[in-house]
Amino acid sequence: MTFAEFQAFAAIRPSHAWRKGQTAFNALWEKRPDLADKIRATAADPFYDDSKLPTFWTEVQKHWSAP
Protein backbone atom coordinates (compact mmCIF):
# COMPACT_ATOMS: atom_id res chain seq x y z
CA MET A 1 0.00 0.00 0.00
CA THR A 2 1.35 3.39 -0.96
CA PHE A 3 1.03 6.50 1.18
CA ALA A 4 -1.59 7.89 -1.24
CA GLU A 5 -3.58 4.65 -1.00
CA PHE A 6 -3.40 4.87 2.78
CA GLN A 7 -4.70 8.46 2.72
CA ALA A 8 -7.62 7.34 0.56
CA PHE A 9 -8.28 4.40 2.91
CA ALA A 10 -8.31 6.73 5.93
CA ALA A 11 -10.61 9.20 4.15
CA ILE A 12 -13.28 6.62 3.31
CA ARG A 13 -13.03 4.61 6.50
CA PRO A 14 -16.28 4.62 8.49
CA SER A 15 -15.88 7.05 11.34
CA HIS A 16 -18.07 5.28 13.92
CA ALA A 17 -18.69 8.78 15.31
CA TRP A 18 -14.96 9.38 15.71
CA ARG A 19 -13.37 12.74 15.06
CA LYS A 20 -11.11 13.04 12.01
CA GLY A 21 -7.96 12.72 14.14
CA GLN A 22 -9.21 9.55 15.79
CA THR A 23 -10.21 8.09 12.44
CA ALA A 24 -6.83 8.87 10.85
CA PHE A 25 -4.88 7.47 13.79
CA ASN A 26 -7.00 4.32 13.99
CA ALA A 27 -6.56 3.76 10.25
CA LEU A 28 -2.81 4.06 10.74
CA TRP A 29 -2.95 1.59 13.64
CA GLU A 30 -4.83 -0.85 11.41
CA LYS A 31 -2.41 -0.63 8.46
CA ARG A 32 0.92 0.31 10.09
CA PRO A 33 0.91 -0.33 13.84
CA ASP A 34 4.69 0.12 13.88
CA LEU A 35 4.31 3.69 12.65
CA ALA A 36 1.34 4.38 14.91
CA ASP A 37 3.53 3.42 17.87
CA LYS A 38 6.13 5.98 16.77
CA ILE A 39 3.54 8.75 16.53
CA ARG A 40 1.45 7.95 19.61
CA ALA A 41 1.73 10.63 22.33
CA THR A 42 3.91 12.94 20.22
CA ALA A 43 3.17 16.39 18.81
CA ALA A 44 1.96 14.62 15.65
CA ASP A 45 -0.67 12.46 17.39
CA PRO A 46 -4.11 13.71 16.27
CA PHE A 47 -6.17 11.25 18.32
CA TYR A 48 -7.29 13.85 20.88
CA ASP A 49 -6.67 16.99 18.82
CA ASP A 50 -7.75 17.32 15.18
CA SER A 51 -5.56 20.41 14.77
CA LYS A 52 -2.56 18.05 14.74
CA LEU A 53 -3.70 16.37 11.51
CA PRO A 54 -1.37 18.37 9.20
CA THR A 55 1.63 17.37 11.34
CA PHE A 56 0.34 13.79 11.50
CA TRP A 57 0.14 13.52 7.69
CA THR A 58 3.62 15.01 7.31
CA GLU A 59 5.12 12.54 9.77
CA VAL A 60 3.29 9.55 8.31
CA GLN A 61 4.44 10.42 4.80
CA LYS A 62 8.01 10.97 5.98
CA HIS A 63 8.19 7.52 7.59
CA TRP A 64 5.76 5.56 5.37
CA SER A 65 8.32 3.59 3.36
CA ALA A 66 10.53 2.78 6.35
CA PRO A 67 9.04 -0.28 8.10
DSSP file (Angstrom, degrees, kcal/mol; ACC not computed):
  #  RESIDUE AA STRUCTURE BP1 BP2  ACC     N-H-->O    O-->H-N    N-H-->O    O-->H-N    TCO  KAPPA ALPHA  PHI   PSI    X-CA   Y-CA   Z-CA
    1    1 A M              0   0    0      0, 0.0     2,-0.1     0, 0.0     3,-0.0   0.000 360.0 360.0 360.0 130.7    0.0    0.0    0.0
    2    2 A T     >  -     0   0    0      1,-0.1     4,-2.2    63,-0.0     5,-0.1  -0.379 360.0-107.1 -83.7 168.6    1.3    3.4   -1.0
    3    3 A F  H  > S+     0   0    0      2,-0.2     4,-2.5     1,-0.2     5,-0.2   0.914 122.3  51.7 -61.0 -42.8    1.0    6.5    1.2
    4    4 A A  H  > S+     0   0    0      1,-0.2     4,-2.1     2,-0.2    -1,-0.2   0.891 109.1  50.1 -62.6 -39.4   -1.6    7.9   -1.2
    5    5 A E  H  > S+     0   0    0      2,-0.2     4,-2.5     1,-0.2    -1,-0.2   0.890 109.8  51.5 -64.8 -38.6   -3.6    4.6   -1.0
    6    6 A F  H  X S+     0   0    0     -4,-2.2     4,-2.8     2,-0.2    -2,-0.2   0.925 107.8  51.6 -64.0 -43.4   -3.4    4.9    2.8
    7    7 A Q  H  X S+     0   0    0     -4,-2.5     4,-2.0     1,-0.2    -2,-0.2   0.912 111.4  47.8 -59.1 -42.3   -4.7    8.5    2.7
    8    8 A A  H  X S+     0   0    0     -4,-2.1     4,-1.7     2,-0.2    -1,-0.2   0.909 111.0  51.2 -64.4 -42.1   -7.6    7.3    0.6
    9    9 A F  H  X S+     0   0    0     -4,-2.5     4,-0.9     1,-0.2    -2,-0.2   0.928 111.5  47.2 -59.6 -46.3   -8.3    4.4    2.9
   10   10 A A  H  < S+     0   0    0     -4,-2.8    -1,-0.2     1,-0.2     3,-0.2   0.849 110.2  54.0 -65.4 -34.3   -8.3    6.7    5.9
   11   11 A A  H  < S+     0   0    0     -4,-2.0    -1,-0.2    -5,-0.2    -2,-0.2   0.828 115.5  36.9 -71.4 -32.3  -10.6    9.2    4.1
   12   12 A I  H  < S+     0   0    0     -4,-1.7    -1,-0.2    -3,-0.2    -2,-0.2   0.467  87.6 118.3-100.4  -1.0  -13.3    6.6    3.3
   13   13 A R  S  < S-     0   0    0     -4,-0.9    14,-0.1    -3,-0.2    10,-0.0  -0.424  78.3-102.1 -65.7 134.7  -13.0    4.6    6.5
   14   14 A P        -     0   0    0      0, 0.0    -1,-0.1     0, 0.0    -2,-0.1  -0.348  27.7-147.5 -57.9 135.6  -16.3    4.6    8.5
   15   15 A S    >   -     0   0    0     -3,-0.1     3,-2.1     1,-0.0    -2,-0.1   0.732   5.9-151.3 -82.9 -21.5  -15.9    7.1   11.3
   16   16 A H  T 3  S-     0   0    0      1,-0.3     3,-0.1     2,-0.0    -1,-0.0   0.869  77.4 -55.6  50.7  37.0  -18.1    5.3   13.9
   17   17 A A  T 3  S+     0   0    0      1,-0.2    -1,-0.3     0, 0.0     2,-0.2   0.675 105.4 142.9  68.8  19.9  -18.7    8.8   15.3
   18   18 A W    <   -     0   0    0     -3,-2.1    -1,-0.2     1,-0.1    -3,-0.0  -0.578  54.7-110.7 -84.4 152.7  -15.0    9.4   15.7
   19   19 A R     >  -     0   0    0     -2,-0.2     4,-2.5    28,-0.2     5,-0.2  -0.301  37.5-100.4 -69.3 167.1  -13.4   12.7   15.1
   20   20 A K  H  > S+     0   0    0      1,-0.2     4,-2.7     2,-0.2     5,-0.2   0.882 123.2  52.1 -60.7 -39.6  -11.1   13.0   12.0
   21   21 A G  H  > S+     0   0    0      2,-0.2     4,-2.3     1,-0.2    -1,-0.2   0.899 110.6  47.2 -64.4 -41.2   -8.0   12.7   14.1
   22   22 A Q  H  > S+     0   0    0     25,-0.3     4,-2.8     2,-0.2     5,-0.2   0.921 112.8  49.6 -64.4 -43.8   -9.2    9.6   15.8
   23   23 A T  H  X S+     0   0    0     -4,-2.5     4,-2.2     2,-0.2    -2,-0.2   0.929 112.3  46.9 -61.6 -46.7  -10.2    8.1   12.4
   24   24 A A  H  X S+     0   0    0     -4,-2.7     4,-2.1     2,-0.2    -1,-0.2   0.921 114.7  46.2 -62.8 -44.6   -6.8    8.9   10.9
   25   25 A F  H  X S+     0   0    0     -4,-2.3     4,-2.6     1,-0.2    -2,-0.2   0.920 112.5  49.7 -66.6 -42.3   -4.9    7.5   13.8
   26   26 A N  H  X S+     0   0    0     -4,-2.8     4,-2.0     2,-0.2    -1,-0.2   0.863 109.3  52.5 -65.4 -34.5   -7.0    4.3   14.0
   27   27 A A  H  X S+     0   0    0     -4,-2.2     4,-2.2    -5,-0.2     5,-0.3   0.912 110.1  48.9 -64.4 -41.5   -6.6    3.8   10.2
   28   28 A L  H  X S+     0   0    0     -4,-2.1     4,-3.7     1,-0.2     8,-0.3   0.921 109.2  52.2 -63.3 -42.9   -2.8    4.1   10.7
   29   29 A W  H  < S+     0   0    0     -4,-2.6    -1,-0.2     1,-0.2    -2,-0.2   0.876 110.7  49.3 -59.9 -37.7   -3.0    1.6   13.6
   30   30 A E  H  < S+     0   0    0     -4,-2.0    -1,-0.2    -5,-0.2    -2,-0.2   0.905 124.5  27.0 -68.9 -41.8   -4.8   -0.9   11.4
   31   31 A K  H  < S+     0   0    0     -4,-2.2    -2,-0.2     1,-0.2    -3,-0.2   0.814 138.2  16.7 -93.6 -33.8   -2.4   -0.6    8.5
   32   32 A R    >X  +     0   0    0     -4,-3.7     4,-2.3    -5,-0.3     3,-0.7  -0.558  59.3 167.1-141.5  72.3    0.9    0.3   10.1
   33   33 A P  H 3> S+     0   0    0      0, 0.0     4,-2.2     0, 0.0     5,-0.1   0.811  79.8  61.5 -59.4 -28.5    0.9   -0.3   13.8
   34   34 A D  H 3> S+     0   0    0      2,-0.2     4,-1.0     1,-0.2    -5,-0.1   0.911 108.9  41.3 -62.6 -41.3    4.7    0.1   13.9
   35   35 A L  H <> S+     0   0    0     -3,-0.7     4,-1.6     2,-0.2    -1,-0.2   0.856 110.5  56.8 -75.3 -36.4    4.3    3.7   12.6
   36   36 A A  H  X S+     0   0    0     -4,-2.3     4,-2.4    -8,-0.3    -2,-0.2   0.901 104.4  54.1 -60.2 -40.1    1.3    4.4   14.9
   37   37 A D  H  < S+     0   0    0     -4,-2.2    -1,-0.2     1,-0.2    -2,-0.2   0.860 107.0  51.3 -62.1 -35.2    3.5    3.4   17.9
   38   38 A K  H  < S+     0   0    0     -4,-1.0    -1,-0.2     1,-0.2    -2,-0.2   0.823 116.5  39.9 -69.9 -30.8    6.1    6.0   16.8
   39   39 A I  H >< S+     0   0    0     -4,-1.6     3,-1.8    -3,-0.2     5,-0.3   0.747  86.4 112.7 -91.5 -26.8    3.5    8.7   16.5
   40   40 A R  T 3< S+     0   0    0     -4,-2.4     3,-0.1     1,-0.3     4,-0.0  -0.209  89.8   4.1 -53.7 132.3    1.5    8.0   19.6
   41   41 A A  T 3  S+     0   0    0      1,-0.2    -1,-0.3     2,-0.0     2,-0.2   0.705 106.0 114.3  65.4  24.3    1.7   10.6   22.3
   42   42 A T  S X  S-     0   0    0     -3,-1.8     3,-1.6     1,-0.0    -1,-0.2  -0.583  88.5 -92.2-109.7 179.3    3.9   12.9   20.2
   43   43 A A  T 3  S+     0   0    0      1,-0.3    12,-0.1    -2,-0.2    13,-0.1   0.627 126.4  56.9 -65.6 -12.5    3.2   16.4   18.8
   44   44 A A  T 3  S+     0   0    0     -5,-0.3    -1,-0.3    11,-0.1    -4,-0.1   0.408  76.6 111.3 -98.3   0.6    2.0   14.6   15.7
   45   45 A D    <   -     0   0    0     -3,-1.6     3,-0.4    -6,-0.2     4,-0.2  -0.669  40.7-179.5 -81.9 111.2   -0.7   12.5   17.4
   46   46 A P        +     0   0    0      0, 0.0     3,-0.3     0, 0.0   -24,-0.2   0.373  50.4 106.6 -91.5   6.0   -4.1   13.7   16.3
   47   47 A F  S    S+     0   0    0      1,-0.3   -25,-0.3   -26,-0.2   -28,-0.2   0.878  96.4  20.1 -56.6 -42.8   -6.2   11.2   18.3
   48   48 A Y  S    S+     0   0    0     -3,-0.4     2,-0.3     1,-0.2    -1,-0.3   0.454 130.6  45.7-103.3  -3.1   -7.3   13.8   20.9
   49   49 A D    >   -     0   0    0     -3,-0.3     3,-2.1    -4,-0.2    -1,-0.2  -0.826  56.9-166.2-148.8 101.1   -6.7   17.0   18.8
   50   50 A D  G >  S+     0   0    0     -2,-0.3     3,-1.9     1,-0.3    -1,-0.1   0.728  85.6  74.5 -60.4 -22.5   -7.7   17.3   15.2
   51   51 A S  G 3  S+     0   0    0      1,-0.3    -1,-0.3     2,-0.1     4,-0.3   0.668  87.3  64.0 -66.7 -13.0   -5.6   20.4   14.8
   52   52 A K  G <> S+     0   0    0     -3,-2.1     4,-2.6     1,-0.2    -1,-0.3   0.435  72.8  98.9 -87.2  -0.1   -2.6   18.1   14.7
   53   53 A L  H <> S+     0   0    0     -3,-1.9     4,-2.8     1,-0.2     5,-0.3   0.892  77.6  53.4 -58.4 -43.6   -3.7   16.4   11.5
   54   54 A P  H  > S+     0   0    0      0, 0.0     4,-1.8     0, 0.0    -1,-0.2   0.924 113.3  44.1 -58.5 -41.4   -1.4   18.4    9.2
   55   55 A T  H  > S+     0   0    0     -4,-0.3     4,-2.5     2,-0.2    -2,-0.2   0.892 111.8  54.5 -67.4 -39.6    1.6   17.4   11.3
   56   56 A F  H  X S+     0   0    0     -4,-2.6     4,-2.8     1,-0.2     5,-0.2   0.945 109.0  46.8 -56.9 -51.3    0.3   13.8   11.5
   57   57 A W  H  X S+     0   0    0     -4,-2.8     4,-2.4     1,-0.2    -1,-0.2   0.873 111.8  51.7 -63.3 -36.9    0.1   13.5    7.7
   58   58 A T  H  X S+     0   0    0     -4,-1.8     4,-2.2    -5,-0.3    -1,-0.2   0.937 113.3  44.0 -63.3 -46.4    3.6   15.0    7.3
   59   59 A E  H  X S+     0   0    0     -4,-2.5     4,-1.8     2,-0.2    -2,-0.2   0.906 113.0  50.8 -67.1 -42.0    5.1   12.5    9.8
   60   60 A V  H  X S+     0   0    0     -4,-2.8     4,-1.1    -5,-0.2    -1,-0.2   0.940 112.6  46.5 -61.7 -46.3    3.3    9.5    8.3
   61   61 A Q  H >< S+     0   0    0     -4,-2.4     3,-0.5     1,-0.2     4,-0.4   0.908 110.1  54.1 -62.9 -40.7    4.4   10.4    4.8
   62   62 A K  H 3< S+     0   0    0     -4,-2.2    -1,-0.2     1,-0.2    -2,-0.2   0.857 121.6  29.1 -60.6 -36.3    8.0   11.0    6.0
   63   63 A H  H >< S+     0   0    0     -4,-1.8     3,-1.0    -3,-0.1    -1,-0.2   0.376  89.9 104.9-107.0   3.0    8.2    7.5    7.6
   64   64 A W  T << S+     0   0    0     -4,-1.1    -1,-0.1    -3,-0.5    -2,-0.1   0.887  83.5  42.4 -57.5 -45.6    5.8    5.6    5.4
   65   65 A S  T 3  S+     0   0    0     -4,-0.4    -1,-0.3    -3,-0.1    -2,-0.1   0.588  97.7  83.0 -82.4  -8.1    8.3    3.6    3.4
   66   66 A A    <         0   0    0     -3,-1.0    -1,-0.1     1,-0.1    -4,-0.0  -0.822 360.0 360.0 -98.2 103.4   10.5    2.8    6.3
   67   67 A P              0   0    0      0, 0.0    -1,-0.1     0, 0.0    -3,-0.1   0.491 360.0 360.0 -67.7 360.0    9.0   -0.3    8.1
